[in-house]
Amino acid sequence: MVKRLARYYARVINVLVVCSANICRSRIAEVRLRAELAERSISASVSSAGTLSGRREVPPEVKELLAETDACLSELGRQVEPGDIEAA
C-alpha cells in the first residue's frame, strides 16, 4: 500500500487559482501558495487565471506588492481556458 501511495503522490500537483479578472486576488494567492508549498518542499505547479474576458491591467498596488517577491508575472490578467482546468 505504501508503494501505491508513493506512486500516487509522486505525480505533479497542478493548482489553478481562479477569480474574476486575475489582477488581484488570484495573483496574490498564486504567489503566496507557491511560496508556502516551496517552504514545505512540496513540488507543485501553481498558476492563476480569471473568468472575465479581456486582459485587464494589474493595479499599481498589486504590482508593488508582487515586486517584493520573486514572482515574474505578466502585467495583464489572463482568462482561464479549458486546458487550464483540465490540467489542474
Backbone as JSON Lines, residues from 0, in Angstrom:
{"i":0,"aa":"M","n":[0.82,-1.2,0.0],"ca":[0.0,0.0,0.0],"c":[0.87,1.27,0.0]}
{"i":1,"aa":"V","n":[1.96,1.24,0.73],"ca":[2.84,2.41,0.79],"c":[3.4,2.73,-0.59]}
{"i":2,"aa":"K","n":[3.8,1.7,-1.35],"ca":[4.32,1.94,-2.7],"c":[3.25,2.55,-3.59]}
{"i":3,"aa":"R","n":[2.02,2.07,-3.46],"ca":[0.93,2.61,-4.27],"c":[0.69,4.08,-3.93]}
{"i":4,"aa":"L","n":[0.72,4.42,-2.66],"ca":[0.55,5.81,-2.25],"c":[1.72,6.67,-2.74]}
{"i":5,"aa":"A","n":[2.92,6.12,-2.68],"ca":[4.09,6.86,-3.14],"c":[3.97,7.19,-4.61]}
{"i":6,"aa":"R","n":[3.5,6.23,-5.41],"ca":[3.3,6.5,-6.84],"c":[2.24,7.55,-7.05]}
{"i":7,"aa":"Y","n":[1.16,7.5,-6.27],"ca":[0.07,8.46,-6.39],"c":[0.57,9.87,-6.09]}
{"i":8,"aa":"Y","n":[1.33,10.01,-5.01],"ca":[1.79,11.33,-4.61],"c":[3.04,11.78,-5.36]}
{"i":9,"aa":"A","n":[3.63,10.92,-6.15],"ca":[4.79,11.29,-6.94],"c":[4.38,12.09,-8.18]}
{"i":10,"aa":"R","n":[3.09,12.07,-8.51],"ca":[2.63,12.85,-9.65],"c":[2.76,14.34,-9.36]}
{"i":11,"aa":"V","n":[2.89,15.11,-10.42],"ca":[2.99,16.56,-10.27],"c":[1.63,17.12,-9.85]}
{"i":12,"aa":"I","n":[1.66,18.02,-8.91],"ca":[0.44,18.68,-8.45],"c":[0.29,19.97,-9.25]}
{"i":13,"aa":"N","n":[-0.84,20.15,-9.9],"ca":[-1.13,21.37,-10.66],"c":[-2.29,22.09,-9.99]}
{"i":14,"aa":"V","n":[-2.04,23.3,-9.5],"ca":[-3.05,24.08,-8.82],"c":[-3.38,25.3,-9.68]}
{"i":15,"aa":"L","n":[-4.65,25.56,-9.87],"ca":[-5.1,26.74,-10.61],"c":[-5.95,27.58,-9.67]}
{"i":16,"aa":"V","n":[-5.54,28.82,-9.43],"ca":[-6.28,29.75,-8.59],"c":[-7.08,30.65,-9.52]}
{"i":17,"aa":"V","n":[-8.4,30.72,-9.3],"ca":[-9.27,31.46,-10.21],"c":[-10.04,32.53,-9.44]}
{"i":18,"aa":"C","n":[-10.14,33.72,-10.03],"ca":[-11.02,34.77,-9.53],"c":[-11.65,35.44,-10.76]}
{"i":19,"aa":"S","n":[-12.18,36.61,-10.61],"ca":[-12.88,37.26,-11.72],"c":[-11.95,37.74,-12.84]}
{"i":20,"aa":"A","n":[-11.01,38.62,-12.52],"ca":[-10.22,39.26,-13.57],"c":[-8.74,38.87,-13.58]}
{"i":21,"aa":"N","n":[-8.28,38.12,-12.58],"ca":[-6.89,37.71,-12.49],"c":[-5.95,38.92,-12.42]}
{"i":22,"aa":"I","n":[-6.35,39.91,-11.63],"ca":[-5.47,41.07,-11.45],"c":[-5.11,41.31,-9.99]}
{"i":23,"aa":"C","n":[-5.87,40.75,-9.05],"ca":[-5.57,40.97,-7.63],"c":[-5.56,39.67,-6.85]}
{"i":24,"aa":"R","n":[-6.75,39.18,-6.49],"ca":[-6.88,38.05,-5.57],"c":[-6.16,36.79,-6.03]}
{"i":25,"aa":"S","n":[-6.44,36.37,-7.25],"ca":[-5.83,35.12,-7.71],"c":[-4.32,35.27,-7.89]}
{"i":26,"aa":"R","n":[-3.87,36.47,-8.27],"ca":[-2.43,36.72,-8.43],"c":[-1.71,36.58,-7.09]}
{"i":27,"aa":"I","n":[-2.26,37.24,-6.08],"ca":[-1.65,37.21,-4.76],"c":[-1.72,35.8,-4.18]}
{"i":28,"aa":"A","n":[-2.84,35.13,-4.35],"ca":[-2.99,33.76,-3.86],"c":[-1.99,32.83,-4.54]}
{"i":29,"aa":"E","n":[-1.79,33.01,-5.84],"ca":[-0.83,32.19,-6.58],"c":[0.57,32.31,-5.99]}
{"i":30,"aa":"V","n":[1.0,33.54,-5.76],"ca":[2.34,33.79,-5.25],"c":[2.48,33.24,-3.83]}
{"i":31,"aa":"R","n":[1.49,33.48,-2.99],"ca":[1.54,33.01,-1.59],"c":[1.53,31.48,-1.54]}
{"i":32,"aa":"L","n":[0.66,30.85,-2.31],"ca":[0.56,29.4,-2.3],"c":[1.86,28.77,-2.82]}
{"i":33,"aa":"R","n":[2.41,29.32,-3.88],"ca":[3.67,28.8,-4.41],"c":[4.77,28.87,-3.35]}
{"i":34,"aa":"A","n":[4.84,29.99,-2.63],"ca":[5.85,30.16,-1.58],"c":[5.63,29.18,-0.43]}
{"i":35,"aa":"E","n":[4.38,29.02,-0.02],"ca":[4.07,28.09,1.08],"c":[4.42,26.66,0.72]}
{"i":36,"aa":"L","n":[4.09,26.25,-0.49],"ca":[4.39,24.88,-0.92],"c":[5.9,24.67,-1.02]}
{"i":37,"aa":"A","n":[6.61,25.64,-1.55],"ca":[8.07,25.53,-1.66],"c":[8.7,25.46,-0.27]}
{"i":38,"aa":"E","n":[8.18,26.24,0.66],"ca":[8.7,26.22,2.04],"c":[8.55,24.84,2.67]}
{"i":39,"aa":"R","n":[7.52,24.12,2.26],"ca":[7.27,22.78,2.8],"c":[7.84,21.68,1.9]}
{"i":40,"aa":"S","n":[8.63,22.09,0.91],"ca":[9.26,21.17,-0.05],"c":[8.24,20.31,-0.79]}
{"i":41,"aa":"I","n":[7.11,20.92,-1.11],"ca":[6.08,20.24,-1.89],"c":[6.2,20.71,-3.33]}
{"i":42,"aa":"S","n":[6.45,19.78,-4.22],"ca":[6.61,20.11,-5.63],"c":[5.23,20.3,-6.26]}
{"i":43,"aa":"A","n":[4.99,21.49,-6.76],"ca":[3.7,21.78,-7.37],"c":[3.84,22.91,-8.39]}
{"i":44,"aa":"S","n":[2.98,22.87,-9.38],"ca":[2.87,23.94,-10.36],"c":[1.65,24.77,-9.96]}
{"i":45,"aa":"V","n":[1.84,26.06,-9.76],"ca":[0.74,26.93,-9.34],"c":[0.59,28.04,-10.38]}
{"i":46,"aa":"S","n":[-0.63,28.23,-10.86],"ca":[-0.9,29.3,-11.82],"c":[-2.23,29.95,-11.45]}
{"i":47,"aa":"S","n":[-2.55,31.04,-12.12],"ca":[-3.81,31.73,-11.85],"c":[-4.42,32.26,-13.14]}
{"i":48,"aa":"A","n":[-5.73,32.47,-13.09],"ca":[-6.46,32.99,-14.25],"c":[-7.77,33.59,-13.76]}
{"i":49,"aa":"G","n":[-8.45,34.29,-14.65],"ca":[-9.73,34.92,-14.31],"c":[-10.85,34.42,-15.22]}
{"i":50,"aa":"T","n":[-12.07,34.6,-14.76],"ca":[-13.22,34.15,-15.54],"c":[-13.7,35.2,-16.54]}
{"i":51,"aa":"L","n":[-13.35,36.46,-16.35],"ca":[-13.8,37.53,-17.25],"c":[-12.94,37.55,-18.51]}
{"i":52,"aa":"S","n":[-13.57,37.89,-19.63],"ca":[-12.81,38.0,-20.87],"c":[-12.07,39.34,-20.9]}
{"i":53,"aa":"G","n":[-11.06,39.41,-21.72],"ca":[-10.28,40.64,-21.84],"c":[-9.15,40.65,-20.84]}
{"i":54,"aa":"R","n":[-8.04,41.18,-21.27],"ca":[-6.86,41.24,-20.41],"c":[-6.84,42.58,-19.7]}
{"i":55,"aa":"R","n":[-7.05,42.57,-18.41],"ca":[-7.07,43.79,-17.62],"c":[-5.7,44.03,-16.98]}
{"i":56,"aa":"E","n":[-5.38,45.3,-16.79],"ca":[-4.09,45.65,-16.21],"c":[-4.1,45.45,-14.7]}
{"i":57,"aa":"V","n":[-2.99,44.94,-14.19],"ca":[-2.83,44.73,-12.76],"c":[-2.68,46.1,-12.09]}
{"i":58,"aa":"P","n":[-3.42,46.37,-11.0],"ca":[-3.33,47.67,-10.31],"c":[-1.92,47.92,-9.76]}
{"i":59,"aa":"P","n":[-1.52,49.18,-9.67],"ca":[-0.18,49.53,-9.17],"c":[0.11,48.95,-7.78]}
{"i":60,"aa":"E","n":[-0.9,48.91,-6.91],"ca":[-0.7,48.38,-5.56],"c":[-0.31,46.91,-5.58]}
{"i":61,"aa":"V","n":[-0.93,46.17,-6.48],"ca":[-0.63,44.74,-6.59],"c":[0.75,44.55,-7.22]}
{"i":62,"aa":"K","n":[1.07,45.36,-8.23],"ca":[2.41,45.3,-8.83],"c":[3.48,45.54,-7.78]}
{"i":63,"aa":"E","n":[3.24,46.54,-6.93],"ca":[4.19,46.88,-5.87],"c":[4.33,45.72,-4.88]}
{"i":64,"aa":"L","n":[3.22,45.15,-4.49],"ca":[3.24,44.03,-3.55],"c":[3.97,42.83,-4.14]}
{"i":65,"aa":"L","n":[3.68,42.51,-5.39],"ca":[4.31,41.36,-6.03],"c":[5.78,41.62,-6.37]}
{"i":66,"aa":"A","n":[6.17,42.89,-6.51],"ca":[7.57,43.22,-6.78],"c":[8.46,42.84,-5.6]}
{"i":67,"aa":"E","n":[7.87,42.74,-4.41],"ca":[8.61,42.37,-3.22],"c":[8.9,40.88,-3.17]}
{"i":68,"aa":"T","n":[8.34,40.13,-4.1],"ca":[8.55,38.68,-4.17],"c":[9.39,38.35,-5.38]}
{"i":69,"aa":"D","n":[9.67,37.08,-5.58],"ca":[10.42,36.64,-6.76],"c":[9.49,36.37,-7.93]}
{"i":70,"aa":"A","n":[8.23,36.72,-7.8],"ca":[7.23,36.4,-8.82],"c":[7.51,37.16,-10.11]}
{"i":71,"aa":"C","n":[7.47,36.44,-11.2],"ca":[7.62,37.03,-12.53],"c":[6.29,36.84,-13.25]}
{"i":72,"aa":"L","n":[5.35,37.7,-12.97],"ca":[4.02,37.59,-13.55],"c":[3.79,38.71,-14.55]}
{"i":73,"aa":"S","n":[2.98,38.45,-15.54],"ca":[2.68,39.46,-16.55],"c":[1.9,40.61,-15.92]}
{"i":74,"aa":"E","n":[1.91,41.75,-16.57],"ca":[1.2,42.91,-16.05],"c":[-0.27,42.91,-16.43]}
{"i":75,"aa":"L","n":[-0.68,41.9,-17.19],"ca":[-2.08,41.77,-17.59],"c":[-2.65,40.47,-17.05]}
{"i":76,"aa":"G","n":[-3.91,40.54,-16.64],"ca":[-4.58,39.32,-16.21],"c":[-4.85,38.43,-17.41]}
{"i":77,"aa":"R","n":[-5.04,37.15,-17.16],"ca":[-5.36,36.26,-18.26],"c":[-6.64,35.5,-17.96]}
{"i":78,"aa":"Q","n":[-7.35,35.17,-19.01],"ca":[-8.62,34.47,-18.88],"c":[-8.36,32.96,-18.79]}
{"i":79,"aa":"V","n":[-9.11,32.31,-17.94],"ca":[-8.98,30.86,-17.8],"c":[-9.42,30.18,-19.1]}
{"i":80,"aa":"E","n":[-8.7,29.14,-19.47],"ca":[-9.0,28.38,-20.68],"c":[-9.34,26.94,-20.3]}
{"i":81,"aa":"P","n":[-10.08,26.24,-21.14],"ca":[-10.45,24.85,-20.82],"c":[-9.24,23.97,-20.48]}
{"i":82,"aa":"G","n":[-8.13,24.17,-21.15],"ca":[-6.93,23.39,-20.88],"c":[-6.38,23.62,-19.48]}
{"i":83,"aa":"D","n":[-6.58,24.84,-18.97],"ca":[-6.12,25.15,-17.61],"c":[-6.87,24.29,-16.59]}
{"i":84,"aa":"I","n":[-8.15,24.19,-16.78],"ca":[-8.99,23.43,-15.84],"c":[-8.67,21.95,-15.95]}
{"i":85,"aa":"E","n":[-8.49,21.46,-17.16],"ca":[-8.16,20.05,-17.35],"c":[-6.82,19.68,-16.71]}
{"i":86,"aa":"A","n":[-5.87,20.6,-16.76],"ca":[-4.54,20.32,-16.2],"c":[-4.5,20.42,-14.68]}
{"i":87,"aa":"A","n":[-5.39,21.2,-14.11],"ca":[-5.36,21.4,-12.65],"c":[-6.02,20.25,-11.92]}
